[in-house]
Structure formats: C-alpha cells, structure tokens
Amino acid sequence: MAVPMLDITRQHVPIIEDLRSVFNLALETSRFIKGPEMERLESEFADYCGTERAIGCASGTDALILALMAVGVRPGDFVLTTPFTFFASAGAIVRAGGTPVFLDILPDTFNLDPELLSGWLTDNCVVTNRGIVHKSNGTRIGAVMPVHLFGQPADMDRIMSICKDWQIPVVEDACQAVGAKWSDKKAGSMGTAGCFSFFPSKNLGALGDGGMVTTNDQAIADRIVSLREHGGRGYIHEEVGFNSRLDAIQAGFLRVKLAHLESWHKGRRKNAVFYGKAFRKVRQVTTPVIRKEAWSIYNQYTLLAADRDALLNYLRERNVGCAIYYPLPLHLQKCFECLGYAEGDFPVSEAAAKEVISIPVFGELTGEELNEVVQTIKDFYADKG
C-alpha cells in the first residue's frame, strides 16, 4: 500500500466551498493585497497566540528577517541559533545583516541546549555601553533565535531567563510550531517576537506563501508594519524596507483554516500516540521525546533510526512516505564556510543529521495507512535480523 508523506487535498476537501468563497469574495471586491481580510486574520491570529499584535507578511523567511531587524539586529551583529534546522533560520540572520553563531542542540528534543547558551554568553561576552559584546572582537550580540523544531517548543523558561539576565532580545522561530505550547504559553508569545510560516505543508498552511510575526511590543509591531511596506507609509520612507505583504486571498484562506487548526492538531497528536505505542518494542528506533512542559503539534514525526539510510531506501521502494529533516547541519553547508566552522564542532547536531527520519503523521491518515507505515519499518528491521 502506498502511503503519502502528506496529502493536503484530504484536508481541503471538507472545507472546499469555504475556500472557494474566499476566492470569489476577492474577485467581487478586487481587494487582493492586505485589506479587511488581512486585518481580521491578524486580529484572530494574535488572539489565538495570546499576543497583543500579529503582523502578516509574505513568507516565514520574511517574518524572521523582519523580526530580527525590528528587535534591533544591526549589520554585523551576532545572532545565536542552532545548526540543526531549516536553512531559513540562519539565512534570515544573514539577510537581516547579522552573523549566525551556532550552538548545539539537546540530543532528545533537537532544540537549543539552554546550558550551552548560558555557558557561551558567560565565557565570551561582557556588558558595555554598546550592549552585550564579544570579549575578543567587540561584536555586539543582537539576538537569540531558538527554533521550535518539528512542532515542539524549546525550553523557553530557561532561555528567556538567560536572555533576560543578559538583556538580549529573543526571536522565536516558530515556523514549525503554530499552536504548540510551553507551560501553557503558545509558541510565539514568549519571546520579544515570534515568527510563523504558512507554507502549504505546515499545520496551518496557505494555498501559497505567507508568514506572520507576533509580539507584545507595540513599537516592534509598528516597525514591522513599516518594514514590510518598503520602510515607510505611502510615499514617505524612514528606512529601506521590503515588499513583504500578505495577499488578501491567502489571508482569507488562512482564516478559514485557522478555525479548524485545533481539530487538525488532535489528529496529528492521535497518530503520534499510535506510533509511540506501535514502536515501543522496536529497539532500533527512538520515538520523539516530548518534555513534560511541552505540547507538541507534530509538524513532523521524527524518529532516530539505526541504519537510517537503508531504512529510507526501503520505505521509498515500497512507496511509504518518508523524509530527512535535515541531512546536513547548517555549519557544514558550503554557503556558511566563511563562518569558520568544521566537522566535529557540533557533534549532537551532526549525529542527529545521520540518524533522523520523518514518517507520515498528518491527521487524515487512515488506520490502514498507519499500520502500513509501522509494519514496513518492522519488516525492515526483521529482515536485518
């Protein structure tokens, strides 16, 4: 039996008429950029996340860039993040003018190790009248960017405590974690700003690109509004910004889907529970470790698997959906050679890249499909003896 990694069509079929009505409304009103639909989405999304403001933009990558600039990252500033994540996390730092500084991850959750963050700041930084700077080269620390990987928030209690002590802004990369919670606080509501992607494959996906920044700081929100509009209002510009607006049509689609998001999360979490039980006695795989403070939305269901590459090929040959997120940590990517990192610098991230494999977890999977995924993986290891 073929099992897709993701089938968005199954999600859309029950709401297809509502989605069509959004498109029809846009045609009737000729409001295609921003407008009332976007304003309503921003209000509803802020309410959903528990923040004062939400500002729509063109993509999750743009959300990261805009947020970094708005919290005060200046050209050349260091921004601390992890190397085991999607490229946009570090790419956005560079596009905002900053320099990525990588710190390793925890081996179980794949999220930023707070103690490494604390240690790095203590060992390398001092407080000056310019802010927090690196002892040896005087480079300012512009922000910390924890990534809520695969739908589970990083340890935001510890990270926020550390960054508060150092007075460093925190930009949450919540692009994979819409609706996830840490100690009953939604992703995107705990840091100085939170960033979301509405890429179609996300738990809350548009029918194209889209992004959002959340914050409780009105000044930061106002600056993002300006930056997404070429750095000004009308024809008066205070700085050079971007053209990063959210289409009204996409905003309307997202409003329809936001109303169903919690039920879709339930489907993913139910499937995650099924997998957890099904793989309990398969010693060659480790199922996701979810911290007691966390409520994961399982943007991906990611296993640590023995003989990972062979398992990947086995699943593909049998048309069972699977993917590797992510095969090469960012510090080893050619485009970041200039940062001076080398293999061995972040051993936990490097080990994860060689062992992780993600399997289908979307809420519309059938019982037969779930059983097929599990049985195929069990067959692989049985054949290996």
Sequence and secondary structure as in RCSB ss.txt:
>XXXX:A:sequence
MAVPMLDITRQHVPIIEDLRSVFNLALETSRFIKGPEMERLESEFADYCGTERAIGCASGTDALILALMAVGVRP
GDFVLTTPFTFFASAGAIVRAGGTPVFLDILPDTFNLDPELLSGWLTDNCVVTNRGIVHKSNGTRIGAVMPVHLF
GQPADMDRIMSICKDWQIPVVEDACQAVGAKWSDKKAGSMGTAGCFSFFPSKNLGALGDGGMVTTNDQAIADRIV
SLREHGGRGYIHEEVGFNSRLDAIQAGFLRVKLAHLESWHKGRRKNAVFYGKAFRKVRQVTTPVIRKEAWSIYNQ
YTLLAADRDALLNYLRERNVGCAIYYPLPLHLQKCFECLGYAEGDFPVSEAAAKEVISIPVFGELTGEELNEVVQ
TIKDFYADKG
>XXXX:A:secstr
  B S  HHHHHGGGHHHHHHHHHHHHHHT  BSHHHHHHHHHHHHHHHT SEEEEES HHHHHHHHHHHTT  T
T EEEE SSS HHHHHHHHHTT EEEE  B TTT SB HHHHHHHHHHHEEEETTEEEETTT  BEEEE  B GG
G    HHHHHHHHHHHT  BEEE TT TT EETTEETTSSSSEEEEE  TTSSS  SS  EEEEES HHHHHHHH
HHTBTTEETTEESS   B   BHHHHHHHHHHHTTHHHHHHHHHHHHHHHHHHTTT TTEE     TTEE   SS
EEEEETTHHHHHHHHHHTTB  B S SS GGGSGGGGGG   TTSSHHHHHHHHHEEEE   TT  HHHHHHHHH
HHHHHHHHT 
